[in-house]
Amino acid sequence: MSQEKLFAEFPEIATEEWEAVIQTDLKGADYEKKLVWKTLEGIAVRPYYRQGDLEKISWLLESLPGEFPFVRGTKTTDNDWEVRAEIFEESVAAANAAAKHNLERGANALIFKSRICAKCGVLRGQNVQSEADFNALVAGIDLTKTPVYLNWGARGKQAIELLAGAAKAAGADSKKVKGGILFDPLAELARSGKIALAKNEILKSAAEVAKFAVENLPSVAAITVQGSPYHNAAADIVQELSIALAAGVEYLNALTDEGLTAEQAASQINFSFSVGSNYFFEIAKIRAFRVLWANVLKQYGVVGTAKIHAETSLWNVTVFDPNVNMLRATTETMSAAIGGADAITVNPYDVSFRTPDEFSTRIARNVQLLLKNEVGFNRLIDPSAGSYYIENLTAALVEKSYESFKKIDAAGGLLANLLSGTVQKAIAETQSKRDKLISQRRDVFLGTNQYPNLLERVSDKIVKSDGAKVTNPNLANLGGTGETVAERLSIRRGAEVFENLRLQTESFAKKTGSAPKVFLWTAGDLAMRLARATFTKNFFGCAGYETIDTNGIPDVAAGIELVKKSNPQIVVLCSKDDEYLPLAKEIFPVLEKEFPNIIRIVAGNPKDAEELKTAGAQDFIHILTNAVDSLSGYNKKLGVNA
């Protein structure tokens, strides 16, 4: 093999030389403001990274796959993962049939998930009411070959006991039964604010379930720390990681206090995270948590790290243009796979507005199968290793998350912070920041707050046969029972604020026969009027308004005739900033005289806004406009929200 260094004819360029060129190109502009991205986590992301940026990351020099601190994963021969299929059917027979169907078509692990009864508010898991029901639920499923996971909310003890009973009834070797109980009473407290136990019994209940598992099903993890409630309440990544770390530490302490060894306790704790759309950060998130948990276990004398399950985000899914959810789920699954998740669940694209059907569950399952069998993500160990960007993100998340964890720990641990509302308050602040970005359409939900399909109607999709609306069936489906002892997280989807506006318009259109109409009065500079007309279509399209485009209006008289013919409720002037004032002085007085009830708007944020108001402009829309506030105002003025 040739030892000649490739591209040796190209001399290395020092970072200082790159920076000098950048400063020249900036022509005096502020480097930090123009090129450095400040994330919600407080991480300053530089415009580029180089090999020298890896030198300060110690684990790159001393860690191989399967070695402490496990940043490169626990696997040494491949990057395979469990393809977990969630079973949505409620009846025992239908759920059992769906489980077998998924296993026949590529899934190799199952999740049976509790649901809250709409009538009585009681948690129910596939309508399992007895040991016989549960045995029928898993009938024909080899519990020693197919991992079964039970997400039954606060009913962790019942779940582990029924699983042990089913294994015994089937004659299975209890030591070989696989799976886990997605039991996390701290997450249940955060999700609902309620707990059926005394406060000092919350952690003991987890220890009790774990002890039962160690004695009866040693290969089944009794506790799964769940990051999804925090993620789906809009927590940032540092918050997700530090909360999960704090929860893991509390459970470790509780389990060892009740007599389990540190090794036994560690084996009983898994972790589950939602994976969002911030592609590289989500890869780094999974890698960072392995480092964090490995260092925690080291303090307990245990060599190992977290077993991580990842599921696609529910914060990111939309009701409008739901096929885009397939694309979101694909990139999120890629992040999970590249980050080295041990198991992945892909939520079906229609999960936000109905019970998923055969098509949507098949597509969700096949996302993982394609990434394995066609792309080969399961064959390459630590695919992101050595990436200057991802390695630096991983290190930054480790550092910031550990600092955040220490604050939680110093304040008494996660339970104390949940009871005091400190965690909920911090996440609510992050949610408020995200809401602002969404409302300004800087955080994009394609098809919902940017580039909406104006012909789409979704009301019929989200109404069940009995006329009841479906509202986040898979976000708020694990309601708590018992006394309210803490503030609950505000769990929802990011796009809801826009969806609610558009649903108001759909309802209005059904009653009146037409959605509000927006007339685009285009004039002047061709490029700018086209750009602002497109912006206006998208802006009002987010609320479902109908837009009437024009190809340049030659004079006021022609424009007035078109307005008469169109009968709009809003007219938006689309042109160039320095052309607006003369146009407004000519158009708006006539428009106001002929149609006094029509709202007159200028598309843009011109410097002479006050003079334009004097000329008759009533409002301005532009990229800094809070679209939710603005569109809510128009819905109110036009009676759309009545």
C-alpha positions as CSV (number, residue, x, y, z in Angstrom):
1,M,0.0,0.0,0.0
2,S,1.3,3.4,-0.9
3,Q,2.5,5.5,2.1
4,E,2.3,8.7,0.1
5,K,0.3,11.4,1.8
6,L,-2.7,12.4,-0.3
7,F,-3.0,16.0,-1.3
8,A,0.6,16.7,-0.1
9,E,0.9,19.4,-2.8
10,F,-1.7,21.5,-0.9
11,P,0.0,23.4,2.0
12,E,-1.7,23.5,5.4
13,I,-3.2,26.8,6.2
14,A,-3.1,28.1,9.8
15,T,-6.3,29.1,11.5
16,E,-4.9,32.6,11.8
17,E,-4.8,32.9,8.1
18,W,-8.4,31.7,7.7
19,E,-9.5,34.2,10.3
20,A,-7.7,37.0,8.5
21,V,-9.6,36.2,5.3
22,I,-12.9,36.1,7.2
23,Q,-12.3,39.5,8.8
24,T,-11.5,41.0,5.4
25,D,-14.7,39.6,3.9
26,L,-16.7,40.9,6.9
27,K,-15.6,44.4,6.0
28,G,-15.8,45.6,9.6
29,A,-19.0,43.7,10.6
30,D,-19.1,42.2,14.0
31,Y,-17.7,38.6,13.8
32,E,-19.7,37.3,16.8
33,K,-23.0,38.7,15.6
34,K,-22.6,37.7,12.0
35,L,-21.0,34.2,12.3
36,V,-21.4,32.8,15.8
37,W,-24.7,31.0,16.6
38,K,-25.8,31.3,20.2
39,T,-28.1,28.3,21.0
40,L,-30.8,28.1,23.6
41,E,-28.4,25.9,25.6
42,G,-26.0,28.8,25.8
43,I,-23.5,27.2,23.5
44,A,-21.6,29.5,21.1
45,V,-21.3,27.6,17.8
46,R,-18.5,28.8,15.7
47,P,-18.7,29.0,11.9
48,Y,-16.1,26.2,11.4
49,Y,-14.0,23.8,13.4
50,R,-10.6,22.3,12.6
51,Q,-8.4,19.5,13.8
52,G,-6.8,21.7,16.4
53,D,-10.2,22.0,18.1
54,L,-10.1,18.3,19.0
55,E,-6.8,18.5,20.9
56,K,-8.5,19.6,24.2
57,I,-11.0,16.7,24.1
58,S,-9.3,14.1,26.2
59,W,-11.4,11.1,25.4
60,L,-10.5,11.2,21.7
61,L,-6.9,10.2,22.6
62,E,-7.8,7.5,25.1
63,S,-11.2,6.0,24.2
64,L,-12.1,3.3,21.7
65,P,-15.6,1.9,21.1
66,G,-16.6,-0.2,24.2
67,E,-14.2,1.7,26.5
68,F,-14.7,4.3,29.2
69,P,-16.2,6.9,29.0
70,F,-18.2,5.2,26.2
71,V,-18.6,8.3,24.1
72,R,-18.0,6.0,21.1
73,G,-20.6,3.6,22.3
74,T,-20.7,0.2,24.0
75,K,-20.6,-1.9,20.8
76,T,-17.3,-3.1,19.3
77,T,-18.4,-5.0,16.2
78,D,-21.4,-3.1,14.8
79,N,-23.9,-0.3,15.5
80,D,-27.0,-2.4,15.6
81,W,-30.1,-1.3,17.6
82,E,-33.5,-2.6,18.6
83,V,-36.4,-1.7,16.3
84,R,-39.1,-1.1,18.8
85,A,-42.7,-0.9,17.6
86,E,-45.3,0.7,19.8
87,I,-48.6,-1.0,19.8
88,F,-51.6,1.4,19.6
89,E,-54.6,-1.0,19.6
90,E,-56.6,-0.9,22.8
91,S,-58.2,-4.3,22.9
92,V,-56.1,-7.3,24.1
93,A,-56.8,-9.4,21.0
94,A,-56.1,-6.5,18.5
95,A,-53.0,-5.5,20.4
96,N,-51.6,-9.1,20.3
97,A,-52.4,-9.4,16.6
98,A,-50.7,-6.0,15.9
99,A,-47.6,-7.1,17.9
100,K,-47.2,-10.2,15.9
101,H,-47.8,-8.3,12.7
102,N,-45.0,-5.9,13.6
103,L,-42.6,-8.7,14.5
104,E,-43.3,-10.5,11.2
105,R,-42.4,-7.3,9.3
106,G,-39.1,-6.3,10.8
107,A,-39.6,-5.0,14.3
108,N,-37.7,-7.0,17.0
109,A,-39.0,-5.4,20.2
110,L,-42.4,-4.2,21.4
111,I,-43.8,-1.4,23.5
112,F,-47.3,-1.8,25.1
113,K,-48.4,1.7,26.3
114,S,-51.0,2.7,28.8
115,R,-53.7,5.1,27.9
116,I,-55.9,7.2,30.1
117,C,-59.6,6.5,29.8
118,A,-61.4,9.5,28.4
119,K,-64.5,8.8,30.5
120,C,-63.1,7.9,33.9
121,G,-59.5,9.3,33.8
122,V,-58.1,5.9,34.9
123,L,-54.9,4.5,33.3
124,R,-55.5,1.5,31.1
125,G,-53.0,-0.6,29.2
126,Q,-54.5,-2.3,26.2
127,N,-57.5,-2.8,28.5
128,V,-55.6,-5.3,30.6
129,Q,-57.6,-6.0,33.7
130,S,-56.2,-9.3,34.9
131,E,-53.4,-11.8,34.6
132,A,-55.4,-13.7,32.0
133,D,-55.7,-10.5,29.9
134,F,-52.0,-9.9,30.1
135,N,-51.1,-13.5,29.2
136,A,-53.4,-13.1,26.1
137,L,-51.7,-9.9,25.3
138,V,-48.3,-11.6,24.9
139,A,-49.6,-14.9,23.7
140,G,-47.4,-16.4,21.0
141,I,-44.5,-14.0,21.7
142,D,-41.3,-15.6,22.9
143,L,-40.3,-13.4,25.9
144,T,-36.8,-14.7,25.8
145,K,-36.2,-13.6,22.2
146,T,-38.5,-10.6,21.8
147,P,-37.9,-7.8,24.4
148,V,-41.3,-6.5,25.7
149,Y,-41.5,-3.0,27.2
150,L,-44.4,-1.9,29.3
151,N,-45.1,1.8,29.6
152,W,-47.9,1.7,32.2
153,G,-47.2,5.0,33.9
154,A,-47.4,4.7,37.7
155,R,-48.3,1.0,37.6
156,G,-44.7,-0.2,37.5
157,K,-45.2,-2.9,40.1
158,Q,-48.2,-4.4,38.5
159,A,-46.4,-4.4,35.1
160,I,-43.3,-6.3,36.4
161,E,-45.5,-8.8,38.3
162,L,-47.6,-9.5,35.2
163,L,-44.6,-9.9,33.0
164,A,-43.1,-12.4,35.5
165,G,-46.3,-14.2,35.7
166,A,-46.6,-14.5,31.9
167,A,-43.1,-15.8,31.6
168,K,-43.8,-18.4,34.2
169,A,-47.1,-19.4,32.6
170,A,-45.2,-19.8,29.2
171,G,-42.5,-21.9,30.8
172,A,-39.8,-19.3,29.9
173,D,-36.5,-19.2,31.6
174,S,-36.9,-16.1,33.8
175,K,-33.2,-15.3,33.5
176,K,-33.5,-15.0,29.8
177,V,-36.7,-12.9,29.6
178,K,-35.9,-9.6,27.9
179,G,-37.4,-6.1,28.0
180,G,-38.1,-3.5,30.6
181,I,-40.7,-1.5,32.5
182,L,-40.8,2.2,31.4
183,F,-41.4,3.1,35.1
184,D,-40.3,6.6,36.1
185,P,-42.3,8.0,39.0
186,L,-40.3,11.2,38.9
187,A,-41.3,11.7,35.2
188,E,-45.0,10.9,36.1
189,L,-44.8,13.6,38.8
190,A,-43.4,16.1,36.3
191,R,-46.0,15.1,33.7
192,S,-49.1,15.3,35.8
193,G,-48.1,17.1,39.0
194,K,-49.9,14.3,40.9
195,I,-48.7,11.3,42.8
196,A,-50.7,8.5,44.5
197,L,-48.0,7.9,47.0
198,A,-46.6,9.8,50.0
199,K,-43.7,12.0,48.9
200,N,-41.2,10.0,50.8
201,E,-42.5,6.8,49.1
202,I,-41.9,7.9,45.5
203,L,-38.3,6.7,45.2
204,K,-39.0,3.7,47.5
205,S,-41.6,2.5,45.0
206,A,-39.0,2.5,42.3
207,A,-36.6,0.5,44.5
208,E,-39.4,-2.0,45.2
209,V,-40.0,-2.7,41.6
210,A,-36.3,-3.0,40.9
211,K,-35.8,-5.5,43.7
212,F,-38.6,-7.6,42.3
213,A,-37.0,-7.5,38.9
214,V,-33.5,-8.5,40.2
215,E,-35.0,-11.5,42.1
216,N,-37.4,-12.6,39.4
217,L,-36.5,-11.2,35.9
218,P,-32.8,-10.1,36.2
219,S,-32.5,-9.3,32.5
220,V,-35.5,-6.9,32.6
221,A,-34.8,-3.3,33.6
222,A,-37.4,-2.1,36.0
223,I,-36.8,1.6,35.6
224,T,-36.5,3.7,32.5
225,V,-35.7,7.4,33.1
226,Q,-37.8,9.2,30.6
227,G,-36.7,12.4,29.0
228,S,-39.7,12.7,26.7
229,P,-42.0,14.7,29.0
230,Y,-39.3,17.3,29.4
231,H,-38.5,17.4,25.7
232,N,-42.2,17.6,24.7
233,A,-42.6,20.5,27.1
234,A,-39.8,22.3,25.0
235,A,-36.8,21.7,27.3
236,D,-33.5,22.4,25.7
237,I,-30.9,19.7,25.4
238,V,-28.9,20.7,28.5
239,Q,-32.0,20.6,30.5
240,E,-32.9,17.2,29.1
241,L,-29.5,15.7,29.9
242,S,-29.1,17.2,33.4
243,I,-32.6,16.2,34.4
244,A,-32.1,12.6,33.2
245,L,-28.7,12.5,35.0
246,A,-30.3,13.8,38.2
247,A,-33.1,11.2,37.9
248,G,-30.6,8.4,37.4
249,V,-28.6,9.4,40.4
250,E,-31.7,9.5,42.6
251,Y,-32.8,6.1,41.5
252,L,-29.2,4.7,42.0
253,N,-29.2,6.0,45.6
254,A,-32.7,4.7,46.3
255,L,-31.9,1.2,45.0
256,T,-28.6,0.9,46.8
257,D,-30.3,2.3,50.0
258,E,-32.8,-0.6,49.8
259,G,-30.0,-3.2,49.6
260,L,-29.1,-3.7,45.9
261,T,-25.5,-3.6,45.0
262,A,-24.3,-0.7,42.8
263,E,-24.0,-3.2,39.9
264,Q,-27.5,-4.5,40.4
265,A,-28.9,-1.0,40.7
266,A,-27.1,0.2,37.5
267,S,-28.4,-2.8,35.6
268,Q,-32.0,-1.9,36.5
269,I,-31.9,1.7,35.1
270,N,-32.3,2.5,31.4
271,F,-32.8,5.8,29.7
272,S,-35.2,7.1,27.0
273,F,-34.9,10.4,25.1
274,S,-36.9,12.1,22.5
275,V,-34.8,13.1,19.5
276,G,-35.6,16.4,17.9
277,S,-34.9,18.2,14.6
278,N,-31.5,19.8,15.6
279,Y,-29.7,17.1,13.7
280,F,-26.1,17.4,14.9
281,F,-27.0,18.4,18.4
282,E,-29.2,15.3,18.8
283,I,-26.3,13.1,17.7
284,A,-24.1,14.8,20.2
285,K,-26.8,14.5,22.9
286,I,-26.8,10.7,22.9
287,R,-23.0,10.5,22.9
288,A,-22.8,13.1,25.7
289,F,-25.2,11.3,27.9
290,R,-23.1,8.1,27.7
291,V,-20.1,10.1,29.0
292,L,-22.1,11.7,31.8
293,W,-23.6,8.4,33.0
294,A,-20.3,6.5,32.7
295,N,-18.7,9.1,35.0
296,V,-21.6,8.8,37.5
297,L,-21.3,5.0,37.6
298,K,-17.5,5.3,38.1
299,Q,-18.2,7.1,41.4
300,Y,-20.2,4.0,42.5
301,G,-17.4,1.7,41.4
302,V,-19.2,0.4,38.3
303,V,-17.7,0.3,34.9
304,G,-20.4,0.8,32.3
305,T,-22.8,3.3,30.8
306,A,-26.4,4.0,29.8
307,K,-28.6,1.8,27.7
308,I,-30.4,4.4,25.7
309,H,-33.7,4.2,23.9
310,A,-34.6,7.1,21.5
311,E,-37.9,8.0,20.1
312,T,-38.8,10.6,17.5
313,S,-40.1,13.9,18.8
314,L,-43.7,14.7,19.4
315,W,-43.0,18.4,19.9
316,N,-42.1,18.6,16.2
317,V,-45.1,16.8,14.7
318,T,-47.9,18.7,12.9
319,V,-51.5,18.2,12.0
320,F,-51.3,20.3,8.8
321,D,-49.2,18.8,6.0
322,P,-48.7,15.7,8.1
323,N,-46.6,13.9,5.4
324,V,-43.8,16.2,6.4
325,N,-43.7,14.4,9.7
326,M,-42.3,11.4,7.8
327,L,-39.3,13.6,6.8
328,R,-38.9,14.9,10.3
329,A,-39.0,11.3,11.7
330,T,-36.4,10.2,9.2
331,T,-33.8,12.8,10.1
332,E,-34.5,12.3,13.8
333,T,-34.0,8.6,13.5
334,M,-30.7,9.2,11.6
335,S,-29.5,11.3,14.6
336,A,-30.4,8.5,17.0
337,A,-28.7,5.8,14.9
338,I,-25.6,7.9,14.3
339,G,-25.4,8.8,18.0
340,G,-25.4,5.1,18.8
341,A,-28.8,4.6,20.5
342,D,-29.4,1.0,21.6
343,A,-33.1,1.1,20.6
344,I,-35.3,3.4,18.5
345,T,-39.0,4.0,18.2
346,V,-40.4,6.0,15.3
347,N,-43.7,7.6,16.0
348,P,-46.1,7.3,13.0
349,Y,-46.6,10.5,11.0
350,D,-50.3,10.8,12.0
351,V,-49.8,10.2,15.7
352,S,-50.8,13.8,16.6
353,F,-54.4,13.6,15.4
354,R,-55.6,10.0,15.2
355,T,-54.8,6.4,16.2
356,P,-52.1,5.4,13.7
357,D,-53.3,3.0,11.0
358,E,-51.6,0.1,9.1
359,F,-50.0,2.5,6.5
360,S,-48.6,5.0,9.0
361,T,-47.2,2.3,11.3
362,R,-45.6,0.5,8.4
363,I,-43.9,3.7,7.2
364,A,-42.7,4.3,10.8
365,R,-41.3,0.8,11.0
366,N,-39.7,1.0,7.6
367,V,-37.8,4.2,8.4
368,Q,-35.6,2.2,10.6
369,L,-35.4,-0.9,8.3
370,L,-34.3,1.3,5.4
371,L,-31.6,3.0,7.5
372,K,-30.3,-0.5,8.5
373,N,-30.7,-2.5,5.3
374,E,-30.3,0.1,2.6
375,V,-28.0,2.7,4.2
376,G,-26.1,0.4,6.6
377,F,-26.1,2.6,9.7
378,N,-26.1,-0.6,11.8
379,R,-22.8,-1.7,10.4
380,L,-20.5,1.2,11.1
381,I,-19.3,1.7,14.7
382,D,-19.6,5.3,15.9
383,P,-20.3,6.9,12.4
384,S,-19.7,10.4,13.7
385,A,-16.3,9.7,15.3
386,G,-13.7,12.4,14.6
387,S,-16.1,14.9,13.2
388,Y,-14.7,18.2,14.4
389,Y,-18.2,19.7,14.8
390,I,-19.9,16.8,16.6
391,E,-17.0,16.0,18.9
392,N,-17.0,19.7,20.0
393,L,-20.7,19.7,20.5
394,T,-20.5,16.5,22.5
395,A,-17.8,18.0,24.8
396,A,-19.8,21.3,25.2
397,L,-23.0,19.4,26.1
398,V,-21.1,17.2,28.6
399,E,-19.7,20.3,30.3
400,K,-22.8,22.4,30.4
401,S,-25.1,19.5,31.4
402,Y,-22.8,18.5,34.2
403,E,-22.8,22.0,35.6
404,S,-26.6,22.1,35.3
405,F,-26.8,18.7,37.1
406,K,-24.7,20.0,40.0
407,K,-27.2,22.8,40.5
408,I,-30.1,20.4,40.7
409,D,-28.1,18.1,43.0
410,A,-27.1,21.0,45.3
411,A,-30.7,22.0,45.6
412,G,-31.7,18.6,47.0
413,G,-32.0,16.5,43.9
414,L,-34.6,16.1,41.2
415,L,-37.5,15.2,43.4
416,A,-37.0,18.3,45.6
417,N,-36.7,20.5,42.5
418,L,-39.9,19.0,41.0
419,L,-41.8,19.6,44.2
420,S,-40.6,23.2,44.5
421,G,-41.4,23.8,40.8
422,T,-37.8,24.9,40.0
423,V,-37.5,22.5,37.0
424,Q,-40.9,23.3,35.7
425,K,-40.2,27.0,35.8
426,A,-36.9,26.7,34.0
427,I,-38.5,24.6,31.2
428,A,-41.5,27.0,31.0
429,E,-38.9,29.8,30.3
430,T,-37.4,27.8,27.5
431,Q,-40.8,27.1,26.1
432,S,-41.5,30.8,26.1
433,K,-38.3,31.4,24.1
434,R,-39.2,28.7,21.6
435,D,-42.7,30.0,21.3
436,K,-41.3,33.4,20.3
437,L,-39.1,31.9,17.6
438,I,-42.0,29.8,16.3
439,S,-44.3,32.9,16.3
440,Q,-41.8,34.9,14.4
441,R,-41.4,31.9,12.1
442,R,-37.7,31.7,12.7
443,D,-38.2,28.2,14.1
444,V,-39.8,26.6,11.0
445,F,-42.6,24.0,10.9
446,L,-42.8,23.4,7.1
447,G,-46.4,23.4,5.9
448,T,-47.6,25.0,9.1
449,N,-45.8,28.3,9.9
450,Q,-43.9,28.4,6.6
451,Y,-45.1,27.5,3.1
452,P,-48.6,26.2,4.1
453,N,-50.7,24.3,1.6
454,L,-53.6,26.8,1.2
455,L,-55.9,24.1,-0.2
456,E,-55.5,21.7,2.7
457,R,-58.3,21.2,5.2
458,V,-57.8,19.1,8.3
459,S,-60.9,19.5,10.4
460,D,-62.3,16.2,9.2
461,K,-59.0,14.4,10.0
462,I,-59.0,15.4,13.7
463,V,-62.6,14.7,14.5
464,K,-63.6,11.2,15.6
465,S,-66.8,9.4,14.6
466,D,-68.5,10.6,17.7
467,G,-67.8,14.2,16.9
468,A,-65.1,14.7,19.6
469,K,-61.9,16.4,18.7
470,V,-58.7,14.5,19.0
471,T,-56.2,16.6,21.1
472,N,-52.7,15.3,21.5
473,P,-53.7,11.7,22.1
474,N,-50.0,10.7,22.5
475,L,-48.8,13.6,24.6
476,A,-51.2,13.8,27.5
477,N,-52.1,10.1,27.5
478,L,-50.4,9.3,30.8
479,G,-52.3,11.3,33.3
480,G,-51.5,11.0,36.9
481,T,-53.7,9.9,39.8
482,G,-53.7,11.0,43.4
483,E,-53.0,14.2,45.1
484,T,-51.6,17.3,43.2
485,V,-48.3,18.0,44.9
486,A,-46.4,19.9,42.1
487,E,-46.8,22.1,39.1
488,R,-47.1,19.9,35.9
489,L,-45.2,20.4,32.8
490,S,-46.9,22.2,29.9
491,I,-46.6,19.3,27.4
492,R,-47.8,20.0,23.9
493,R,-46.6,20.4,20.3
494,G,-44.7,23.4,19.0
495,A,-47.0,24.1,16.0
496,E,-50.3,24.1,18.0
497,V,-50.5,27.9,18.2
498,F,-50.6,28.2,14.4
499,E,-52.8,25.1,14.0
500,N,-55.4,26.6,16.3
501,L,-55.5,29.8,14.2
502,R,-56.0,27.9,11.0
503,L,-58.7,25.6,12.6
504,Q,-60.6,28.7,13.6
505,T,-60.5,29.8,9.9
506,E,-61.7,26.4,8.7
507,S,-64.6,26.6,11.1
508,F,-65.4,30.2,10.0
509,A,-65.3,29.1,6.3
510,K,-67.7,26.3,6.9
511,K,-70.2,28.6,8.6
512,T,-69.9,31.5,6.1
513,G,-68.9,29.8,2.9
514,S,-65.5,31.5,2.6
515,A,-62.3,32.1,4.4
516,P,-61.2,35.8,4.8
517,K,-59.7,37.2,1.6
518,V,-56.4,39.1,1.3
519,F,-55.9,41.2,-1.8
520,L,-52.3,41.7,-2.9
521,W,-51.9,45.2,-4.4
522,T,-48.6,44.7,-6.2
523,A,-47.0,47.7,-7.8
524,G,-43.6,49.2,-8.5
525,D,-40.3,47.3,-8.5
526,L,-40.9,43.8,-9.9
527,A,-38.4,41.9,-7.8
528,M,-39.5,43.4,-4.5
529,R,-43.3,43.3,-5.2
530,L,-43.0,39.5,-6.1
531,A,-40.9,38.8,-2.9
532,R,-43.3,40.6,-0.7
533,A,-46.3,39.1,-2.3
534,T,-44.9,35.7,-1.7
535,F,-44.1,36.6,1.9
536,T,-47.7,37.8,2.4
537,K,-49.2,34.7,0.9
538,N,-47.3,32.6,3.4
539,F,-48.0,34.9,6.3
540,F,-51.7,34.9,5.9
541,G,-51.7,31.3,4.6
542,C,-50.6,30.2,8.1
543,A,-54.0,31.2,9.3
544,G,-55.8,29.7,6.3
545,Y,-56.7,33.0,4.6
546,E,-57.3,33.1,0.9
547,T,-55.0,35.3,-1.1
548,I,-55.8,37.1,-4.3
549,D,-52.6,37.8,-6.3
550,T,-52.1,40.4,-9.0
551,N,-49.5,40.8,-11.6
552,G,-48.7,44.4,-11.0
553,I,-51.6,47.0,-10.9
554,P,-51.0,49.8,-13.3
555,D,-53.1,52.5,-11.6
556,V,-55.5,53.2,-8.8
557,A,-58.6,52.9,-10.9
558,A,-57.6,49.5,-12.1
559,G,-56.8,48.4,-8.6
560,I,-60.1,49.6,-7.2
561,E,-62.0,47.7,-9.8
562,L,-60.1,44.5,-8.9
563,V,-60.9,45.1,-5.2
564,K,-64.6,45.5,-6.0
565,K,-64.6,42.2,-7.9
566,S,-62.6,40.3,-5.3
567,N,-64.4,41.6,-2.2
568,P,-61.5,41.1,0.2
569,Q,-61.4,41.9,3.9
570,I,-57.7,42.9,3.8
571,V,-55.6,44.7,1.2
572,V,-51.8,44.4,1.4
573,L,-49.6,46.8,-0.6
574,C,-46.5,45.0,-1.9
575,S,-43.6,47.1,-3.3
576,K,-40.2,48.5,-2.5
577,D,-39.5,50.5,0.6
578,D,-38.7,53.8,-1.2
579,E,-41.7,53.4,-3.4
580,Y,-44.2,52.9,-0.6
581,L,-44.9,56.4,0.4
582,P,-45.9,57.9,-3.0
583,L,-48.0,54.7,-3.7
584,A,-49.7,54.9,-0.3
585,K,-50.6,58.5,-0.7
586,E,-52.2,57.7,-4.0
587,I,-53.9,54.4,-3.2
588,F,-54.9,54.4,0.5
589,P,-57.2,57.5,0.6
590,V,-59.2,56.2,-2.4
591,L,-59.3,52.7,-0.9
592,E,-60.5,54.1,2.5
593,K,-63.2,56.2,0.8
594,E,-64.5,53.3,-1.4
595,F,-64.1,50.5,1.2
596,P,-63.9,51.9,4.7
597,N,-64.0,48.5,6.4
598,I,-61.1,47.0,4.5
599,I,-57.9,46.7,6.5
600,R,-55.0,48.4,4.8
601,I,-51.5,46.8,5.3
602,V,-48.0,47.4,4.1
603,A,-45.7,44.4,3.5
604,G,-42.3,45.4,5.0
605,N,-40.7,47.4,7.7
606,P,-39.9,50.7,6.0
607,K,-38.2,53.5,7.9
608,D,-41.0,56.0,7.0
609,A,-43.6,53.9,8.8
610,E,-45.1,56.9,10.6
611,E,-45.6,58.8,7.4
612,L,-47.2,55.8,5.9
613,K,-49.6,55.6,8.8
614,T,-50.5,59.2,8.1
615,A,-51.1,58.3,4.5
616,G,-53.6,55.6,5.6
617,A,-51.6,52.4,6.4
618,Q,-53.1,50.6,9.4
619,D,-50.5,47.9,9.9
620,F,-47.2,46.4,8.7
621,I,-46.1,42.8,8.4
622,H,-42.5,41.7,8.0
623,I,-40.0,39.0,9.1
624,L,-39.8,40.3,12.7
625,T,-43.6,40.4,13.1
626,N,-45.0,38.0,15.8
627,A,-47.2,36.1,13.4
628,V,-49.3,34.5,16.1
629,D,-50.1,37.8,17.8
630,S,-50.7,39.5,14.5
631,L,-52.9,36.8,13.0
632,S,-54.8,36.3,16.2
633,G,-55.6,40.0,16.0
634,Y,-56.9,39.7,12.5
635,N,-59.0,36.7,13.5
636,K,-60.6,38.8,16.2
637,K,-61.2,41.8,14.1
638,L,-62.8,39.7,11.4
639,G,-64.9,37.6,13.7
640,V,-63.0,34.4,12.7
641,N,-62.5,33.3,16.3
642,A,-66.1,33.7,17.3
